[in-house]
Amino acid sequence: MVVNFYYFCNWDCCSKWLKTEAAKKVITQVQRRENQRQREKLKTQHQRLAEAQRTFNAYIRERDKFKPCISCGSEPTQFVRGGGRDASHYKSRGSGSGSRHRFNPLNVWSSCKKCNRYLSGNIVDYRVELIKRIGQDRVNAIENSAQPRKWTPDELLRIKKIYSKKKRLYEKKFRQPDSI
């Protein structure tokens, strides 16, 4: 809602305007924005990291929506309870150098839940398919980087914004036409 700022001739005009519904809407919007800013300031590093990871994983699932599982090659299914896909990391997030590749799109691909959760990523088949998709040099670069990474709050906020925009772009670009 666009707010027009009025200049009042006296206090009576201002107090009358403040009692109207339009003024109440403006005040509640301003309060809501201020509360949101305060909540953002109070977030911990762990909360920011979780939000950025959630957004990044949603982007990966959207990007690879029509691709087969990187580990076993099974086709994506739409009607699986809880969704049929995970964003599977080749270099796991928990490994020492995995934090460096946590938000690297070349390290994360869509995988079926069976491979990712119950077969620990089915890593041997994952590596074979990863080499086909991105090449041996890039896989070696991911495997050989050994330095952990600490993410700053500003970087995490930027990652969240970038990948939420990219996800929306993929949703728009590859939208399925409605069936009649």
Summary of the structure (lengths in Angstrom):
residues: 180
radius of gyration: 23.2
end to end distance: 35.6
largest distance: 76.5
contacts: 445
relative contact order: 0.13
helix: 54%
strand: 6%
